[in-house]
Amino acid sequence: MPSFFPRLSRHKKPYRPTEDENLEVTRDYRTRLRALYGILVLCLLIFAVVLYNAQIVNGADYYATSASRIAQEEPVEASRGVITDRNGKVLVSNRQVYTLTFDEDLLSADDDINQAILSLLQLLEQYNITWTDTFPITAQPPFAYTLSTDSSTQRSRLQSFLAELGWSDKELTASSPLPRLTAEAMEQANLSSSSFGADLMIEMLREHYEIDPALSPAEARKIIGIRYELDLRPIINASSYIEPYVLAEDIPVEVISILTDGHYAGAVVDTESVRQYHTEAAAHVLGRIGKIQNWTDELADAGYSMADLIGLSGAEQAFEEYLRGTDGTRAITTNEDGKITAELYTREPEPGSNVALTIDIDFQAQVEEILAQAVAEMNAEDEDETRGAAAAVVQVGTGEVLALASYPTFSLSDYDPTANSQNPGNPEFNRAIQGTYPPGSTFKLVTAVAALESGVITPTTEIRDRGIYTFYNDYQPQCWLYRQSRATHGSINVSEAIYHSCNYFFYEVGRLVGIETLDQYAAAFGLGQSTGIELGERTGVLAGPEYSASQGQVWYDGNTLQAAIGQSDNLFTPLQLANYIATLVGGGDRYAAHLLKSVKSYDNTALEYLYDEEPVDRVEMSDSTLQAVKEGMGDLVRTGSVSSYFRDCIVSAGAKTGSAQTGAEVANGVFVCFAPFEDPEIAVAIVIEKGGSGSALASSAVSILNAWFGGEDVGTAIIAEDTLLP
């Protein structure tokens, strides 16, 4: 058989590579092997780098991203910033409380939502726990709407709810406050009138929610209120996350145990942060937080939701931007029973900043007690009168408000809006910055400065008091001394006129100065102007032709006489009066009155803000002018009508009384003072409604001065360790 392979010759030797050829082959093999090793090592290195980057460098982010894709995201409320006084004493902080949330998604197919709600509410009623219910119809029959005329949020929510049901397409306004039924709704309800009364609303919702007919109207109303809250949340919140319905807050532990051990379907116990008050003083200054009352686009743009808490008054409102923290986000996963199986913060919440106020809380509490005692003593003598009072204490040369008291006051820790609104004293009204009062004779200091600086008089110029001012034929007012005893003050200079509070003297210099110049000086002192205080204040009224014209009235020359002694249309707040005195005795530099001293980060490691502003205005005064005015105020304290009170004062002072006629039988009492006399540090203004002559307030002023200058701890800054200096 032929072979396809050639036969090798027996005599031919097989080919054997040379040593050089073997070496070349070995080199090629090793080169290829090294290249293969290199590629393998490079791949391993790249793989290691990728793993390190994924697991170590960006592991948390990737995990958070993956977790958020398979879990529900929800916001985590940031703690609100702490409020302290000027010495670092904590006034408002936070505490954790239990909350009760109702989640209908946790109900099984066998659970009746209406019965679950009713059982839960009955438990709360048993322990006298109130729950959140904003449905604007009374809780008990006969049913009536409770739509507030000043709450646009309440109206918009009800309108959105009814529109979602297709029952109403009319916008609710203050002029048209009640909803109107659509034609379709009228047809379904077999109605002939479009009127949507409260009873009809209850009946239609009772049918809509399939509430047991055997339940009483009051029980049905309770269920409707909760169902309304549940249905409202996805309507008013456009985001993917729907805020849980917090049914009740600050639940006692014994109820938590019952909820945990009992069978209350849909009930979820959680915790939240609420404000804790460490003082009963300064309620008007500190203010309150609460649910947003009037929803605006600006709030939405700022990241608020309708269920958020926000500062409603006082420092809580004024310094909201600092106190409000930045909410975080967490992703949670739950099992089929609704229990949380995993939780991950995808963004940590950042607490709000710590705000230090200018007030001294111990001094503030003393001033409030002094006011309360003064009013109580006056009311004891005249039980038919209802009096209010206010006091403001301002630091000279800075505008810092050391105390800002209003009487009657209210409690923040046990806030009761119903009781407050029914109190005839109107305790939530901050008289120190919102009450405006005629200044009476305390205004004569402005008239004196204007007359001295404009050259109308000098410190030694004397004017003879003739009892009746007869410059005008048709208007001839009398000096108070002549009106009381037919006596006069004789010839007196400006310091003596301040000491005696001689109306005749100031009628004359007021006329010579003129209302335009008088108003210029008054405005420069801050009277009738904004003080700069961060809280909501009233600017009052500065009497003059401009204001009269705005009221459709004519300003006559004789009106200037009354304006010069603090009457006419003049109306100022106690804080304006205190800041005016601080400006006067401080040499003419007017600083903005302010409550904010500094802002630090929540951990006190960074100073975010420190008040350091220049004067907002200056009243040009010569040393002789200031000395003449201060001399009259000092003499009043040393030998004048209030000297008997100031014998107990531990510091030298100057003062001016005022008795402001208001048309009532008893005039308002006004009193201003400063101390120490030689180098003024603080200025004080007190107003007591129907308090009579200003001298009746002198003992209160002495108590306030003694409280500030006599307290061992008052005015002493306390700096904690590891914190930045203010």
LINQUIJO-V319799 format. One record per backbone hydrogen bond with DSSP energy under -0.5 kcal/mol. NH is the residue of the N-H (numbers start at 1). CO is the residue of the C=O. E is the energy in kcal/mol with one decimal. If there is no record, write none. Layout:
# LINQUIJO-V319799
NH_CO_E + NH_CO_E
This chain:
# LINQUIJO-V319799
12_9_-1.1 + 22_18_-2.7 + 23_19_-2.0 + 24_20_-2.0 + 25_21_-2.3 + 26_22_-2.3 + 27_23_-2.2 + 28_24_-2.4 + 29_25_-2.6 + 30_26_-2.7 + 31_27_-2.5 + 32_28_-2.4 + 33_29_-2.4 + 34_30_-2.9 + 35_31_-2.5 + 36_32_-2.3 + 37_33_-2.8 + 38_34_-3.1 + 39_35_-2.5 + 40_36_-2.4 + 41_37_-3.1 + 42_38_-2.7 + 43_39_-2.4 + 44_40_-2.3 + 45_41_-2.8 + 46_42_-2.8 + 47_43_-2.7 + 48_44_-2.7 + 49_45_-2.7 + 50_46_-2.6 + 51_47_-2.6 + 52_48_-2.8 + 53_49_-2.8 + 54_50_-2.6 + 55_51_-3.1 + 56_52_-2.4 + 57_52_-2.1 + 58_53_-3.0 + 62_58_-2.8 + 63_59_-2.8 + 64_60_-2.6 + 65_61_-2.7 + 66_62_-2.7 + 67_63_-3.0 + 68_64_-2.6 + 69_65_-1.0 + 70_66_-0.8 + 70_67_-0.9 + 71_67_-1.2 + 72_332_-2.0 + 74_330_-2.5 + 76_328_-2.5 + 77_75_-0.5 + 81_323_-2.5 + 83_92_-2.3 + 84_355_-2.7 + 85_89_-1.9 + 86_359_-2.6 + 88_85_-1.7 + 91_83_-3.1 + 92_83_-1.9 + 93_276_-2.6 + 95_274_-2.3 + 97_272_-2.6 + 99_270_-3.3 + 100_248_-3.0 + 101_99_-0.6 + 101_268_-3.2 + 102_245_-2.2 + 103_101_-0.5 + 103_266_-2.8 + 104_102_-0.5 + 106_103_-1.5 + 107_104_-1.4 + 111_108_-1.1 + 113_111_-0.7 + 116_112_-2.6 + 117_113_-2.3 + 118_114_-2.3 + 119_115_-2.5 + 120_116_-1.7 + 121_117_-2.4 + 122_118_-2.3 + 123_119_-1.6 + 124_120_-1.9 + 125_121_-2.6 + 126_122_-1.8 + 127_123_-1.1 + 127_124_-0.5 + 128_125_-1.6 + 129_124_-2.8 + 130_128_-0.5 + 132_247_-3.0 + 137_135_-2.3 + 138_144_-2.5 + 146_136_-2.1 + 151_148_-1.0 + 152_150_-0.7 + 153_293_-1.0 + 155_151_-1.3 + 156_152_-2.6 + 157_153_-2.3 + 158_154_-1.9 + 159_155_-2.6 + 160_156_-2.4 + 161_157_-2.2 + 162_158_-2.5 + 163_159_-2.4 + 164_160_-1.9 + 165_161_-1.5 + 166_162_-0.8 + 167_162_-2.1 + 168_162_-0.9 + 173_171_-0.5 + 173_176_-1.7 + 181_194_-1.9 + 182_167_-2.5 + 186_182_-2.3 + 187_183_-2.2 + 188_184_-2.4 + 189_185_-2.2 + 190_187_-0.7 + 191_186_-2.8 + 196_179_-0.8 + 197_195_-0.6 + 201_197_-2.3 + 202_198_-2.3 + 203_199_-2.2 + 204_200_-2.6 + 205_201_-2.3 + 206_202_-2.4 + 207_203_-1.8 + 208_204_-2.3 + 209_205_-2.5 + 210_207_-0.9 + 211_206_-2.3 + 215_212_-1.7 + 220_216_-2.6 + 221_217_-2.3 + 222_218_-1.7 + 223_219_-1.9 + 224_220_-2.6 + 225_221_-2.2 + 226_222_-1.5 + 227_223_-2.7 + 228_224_-2.7 + 229_225_-1.6 + 230_226_-2.4 + 231_227_-2.6 + 232_228_-1.8 + 233_229_-1.2 + 234_230_-0.6 + 235_231_-0.6 + 236_232_-2.4 + 237_233_-1.4 + 238_236_-0.6 + 242_240_-0.6 + 243_241_-0.6 + 245_102_-0.7 + 246_244_-1.0 + 247_100_-2.2 + 247_245_-1.0 + 248_100_-1.6 + 250_98_-0.8 + 251_98_-2.1 + 255_252_-0.7 + 256_252_-1.7 + 257_253_-2.3 + 258_254_-1.4 + 259_255_-2.6 + 260_256_-2.4 + 261_257_-2.6 + 262_258_-2.7 + 264_262_-0.7 + 265_263_-0.7 + 267_264_-1.7 + 268_101_-2.7 + 270_99_-2.3 + 272_97_-2.0 + 274_95_-2.6 + 276_93_-2.4 + 278_91_-2.7 + 286_282_-3.0 + 287_283_-2.3 + 290_310_-1.9 + 292_308_-1.2 + 300_296_-1.6 + 301_297_-2.7 + 302_298_-1.5 + 303_300_-1.5 + 304_299_-2.4 + 308_305_-1.8 + 310_290_-2.5 + 312_288_-3.1 + 313_288_-1.3 + 315_285_-2.8 + 316_286_-2.1 + 316_313_-0.6 + 317_313_-1.3 + 317_314_-0.7 + 318_314_-2.6 + 319_315_-2.5 + 320_317_-1.3 + 322_319_-0.9 + 323_319_-2.6 + 324_320_-2.6 + 326_350_-2.5 + 327_325_-0.6 + 328_76_-2.5 + 329_347_-2.5 + 330_74_-2.5 + 331_344_-3.3 + 332_72_-2.5 + 333_342_-2.1 + 335_339_-2.1 + 338_335_-2.0 + 341_333_-3.2 + 342_333_-1.4 + 344_331_-2.2 + 346_329_-1.7 + 346_344_-0.7 + 347_329_-2.2 + 350_326_-2.9 + 351_349_-0.6 + 352_79_-2.7 + 353_322_-2.7 + 354_600_-2.7 + 355_82_-2.6 + 355_353_-0.5 + 356_354_-0.5 + 356_598_-2.9 + 357_84_-2.6 + 357_355_-0.5 + 358_595_-2.1 + 360_402_-1.9 + 361_359_-0.6 + 364_360_-3.1 + 365_361_-2.4 + 366_362_-1.7 + 367_363_-2.5 + 368_364_-2.3 + 369_365_-2.0 + 370_366_-2.4 + 371_367_-2.3 + 372_368_-2.4 + 373_369_-2.4 + 374_370_-2.2 + 375_371_-2.5 + 376_372_-2.3 + 377_373_-2.2 + 378_374_-1.9 + 379_375_-2.9 + 380_376_-1.8 + 381_377_-1.0 + 382_378_-1.1 + 385_382_-1.6 + 387_385_-0.6 + 389_407_-2.4 + 390_687_-2.4 + 391_405_-2.3 + 392_685_-2.2 + 393_403_-2.5 + 394_683_-2.5 + 395_400_-3.0 + 396_681_-3.1 + 398_395_-1.3 + 399_395_-2.0 + 401_594_-2.1 + 402_393_-2.4 + 402_400_-0.7 + 403_393_-1.3 + 405_391_-2.6 + 407_389_-3.2 + 415_412_-0.9 + 420_416_-2.3 + 421_417_-2.3 + 422_418_-1.4 + 423_419_-0.8 + 423_420_-0.7 + 426_423_-2.2 + 429_426_-1.8 + 430_428_-0.6 + 431_429_-1.3 + 433_430_-1.1 + 434_430_-2.4 + 435_430_-0.6 + 435_431_-0.6 + 437_572_-2.9 + 440_566_-1.5 + 442_439_-1.5 + 443_440_-1.8 + 444_441_-1.4 + 445_442_-0.8 + 446_443_-1.3 + 447_443_-1.5 + 448_444_-2.2 + 449_445_-2.2 + 450_446_-2.8 + 451_447_-2.3 + 452_448_-2.4 + 453_449_-2.9 + 454_450_-1.7 + 455_452_-0.7 + 456_451_-1.4 + 457_451_-1.4 + 461_458_-1.2 + 463_492_-2.5 + 465_463_-0.5 + 465_490_-2.4 + 466_464_-0.7 + 468_466_-1.7 + 469_477_-3.0 + 470_468_-0.8 + 472_475_-0.6 + 479_467_-2.9 + 483_479_-2.3 + 484_480_-1.7 + 485_481_-2.8 + 486_482_-1.9 + 487_481_-0.9 + 490_465_-0.6 + 492_463_-2.0 + 492_490_-0.5 + 497_493_-2.3 + 498_494_-2.0 + 499_495_-2.2 + 500_496_-2.9 + 501_497_-1.3 + 502_497_-1.7 + 503_501_-0.6 + 506_502_-1.4 + 507_503_-2.4 + 508_504_-2.0 + 509_505_-2.3 + 510_506_-1.9 + 511_507_-2.2 + 512_508_-2.2 + 513_509_-2.4 + 514_510_-2.5 + 518_514_-2.2 + 519_515_-2.6 + 520_516_-1.8 + 521_517_-2.1 + 522_518_-2.3 + 523_519_-2.7 + 524_520_-2.0 + 525_521_-1.8 + 526_523_-1.3 + 527_522_-2.4 + 529_526_-1.4 + 537_535_-0.5 + 538_433_-2.5 + 541_571_-2.8 + 543_541_-0.6 + 548_544_-2.3 + 549_545_-2.5 + 550_546_-1.7 + 551_547_-1.0 + 551_548_-0.7 + 552_549_-1.6 + 553_548_-3.3 + 556_554_-0.6 + 559_556_-1.4 + 560_556_-0.6 + 560_557_-1.3 + 561_557_-0.6 + 561_558_-0.7 + 562_558_-1.0 + 563_559_-2.3 + 564_560_-2.2 + 565_561_-0.6 + 565_562_-0.8 + 566_563_-1.7 + 567_562_-2.6 + 570_567_-1.6 + 571_541_-2.4 + 572_437_-2.9 + 574_431_-0.6 + 575_432_-1.9 + 577_573_-2.0 + 578_574_-2.3 + 579_575_-2.6 + 580_576_-2.1 + 581_577_-2.0 + 582_578_-2.2 + 583_579_-2.2 + 584_580_-2.2 + 585_581_-2.7 + 586_582_-1.0 + 587_584_-1.5 + 588_583_-2.6 + 590_588_-0.6 + 590_617_-2.8 + 591_589_-0.7 + 593_531_-2.4 + 594_399_-2.0 + 597_356_-2.6 + 597_595_-0.6 + 598_356_-1.6 + 599_609_-2.5 + 600_354_-2.6 + 601_606_-2.5 + 604_601_-2.5 + 608_599_-2.4 + 608_606_-0.7 + 609_599_-1.8 + 611_597_-2.2 + 616_590_-2.4 + 617_590_-1.3 + 619_588_-2.7 + 620_618_-0.7 + 621_619_-0.5 + 626_622_-2.2 + 627_623_-2.5 + 628_624_-2.2 + 629_625_-2.1 + 630_626_-2.7 + 631_627_-2.3 + 632_628_-1.5 + 633_629_-1.8 + 634_630_-2.9 + 635_631_-2.5 + 636_632_-1.5 + 637_633_-1.1 + 638_634_-2.4 + 639_635_-3.0 + 640_635_-1.2 + 642_636_-0.9 + 643_640_-1.5 + 645_642_-0.8 + 646_642_-1.8 + 647_643_-0.7 + 648_645_-1.3 + 649_646_-1.1 + 654_674_-1.8 + 655_633_-1.6 + 656_672_-2.5 + 658_670_-1.9 + 660_668_-2.0 + 661_659_-0.7 + 668_660_-2.1 + 669_688_-2.6 + 670_658_-2.7 + 671_686_-2.4 + 672_656_-2.3 + 673_684_-2.2 + 674_654_-2.2 + 675_682_-1.7 + 676_652_-0.7 + 681_675_-2.8 + 682_675_-2.3 + 683_394_-2.4 + 684_673_-3.0 + 685_392_-2.1 + 686_671_-2.9 + 687_390_-2.5 + 688_669_-2.2 + 689_388_-2.8 + 691_688_-1.7 + 692_667_-3.1 + 696_693_-1.6 + 697_694_-1.8 + 698_695_-1.4 + 701_697_-2.0 + 702_698_-2.5 + 703_699_-2.0 + 704_700_-2.0 + 705_701_-2.5 + 706_702_-2.7 + 707_703_-2.0 + 708_704_-1.9 + 709_705_-2.7 + 710_706_-2.0 + 711_707_-0.9 + 716_713_-1.8 + 717_715_-0.6 + 719_717_-0.6 + 720_718_-0.6 + 723_720_-0.8 + 724_604_-0.7
